[in-house]
Amino acid sequence: MIRPADPGKVWESIRKKRPLVYQLTNTVAASFQAEVTAAAGAAVVMSSHPGEARVIASGADALLLNTGTPGGTSQEAFIEALGGLRKGKPCLLDAVGYGLTPFRTGWINSLLEGGRVTAVKGNAAEMARLGGGSGSMKGVESSRAHGVEKALKEITKSETAPVVAVATGKVDKIACGGSLWKVRGGAGLLPQVPASGCALGSVMAACMAVTDPLSAATAALLAFRMAAERAPGAAGPASWRNAFVDALAALEPEKLSSGMKERVEGPFPLEVLP
């Protein structure tokens, strides 16, 4: 049975190697995603133009596809980026708004069916819907979800399925290889910060550039929770966001290593679910 690697070593590797993460993302979140990518120690490039997506992807160490704000050329750009990604380089699909509209649902399904996605993440409602469960949303925010663990099992079991599926919430859940891990901890004002889930995707993609998908997901989720706990109090979410980015940048690898023992639970068998 595979297990996640020491998250402190993953964090240290990002800062040592400074991988390049190519992000095709949404206009609401892009600046925040660039900030947290740099805070983690990785380099970032963003472009949604299909005319250069293949070339940029060919030089990247990881690819992030975020479906948050589809544009007229988004589908073409995503296809070009996937086509340019070098063999063995990871791709994270952030399934923002899955189930919101028939168009977006079909688009995300087609990306997964292509077999090039290494990992998929979303909030609890998005991932529940993606795996055949049910969830309600307000816009692209999760308000209620049912059958999340069973949904994660379904998402990861086909031949073309991503290696890892992640559902975020009060307790984050990671499915990989028939097993489930849970990541707990404080979140501070993070749920009140727009695009915080998209920002998590950026850090997870950076981690995927230097390690396996399970270890990457664990390290990224743990880093976000620990940075949120360490960010000092502020007048409101806008100023707290800056404190969070600072805390993420200051997060020591050894703290992540010790934090894993306190906050990560598993593996739990997924095969027992009906």
Summary of the structure (lengths in Angstrom):
residues: 274
radius of gyration: 16.9
end to end distance: 21.1
largest distance: 48.7
contacts: 1028
relative contact order: 0.17
helix: 46%
strand: 20%
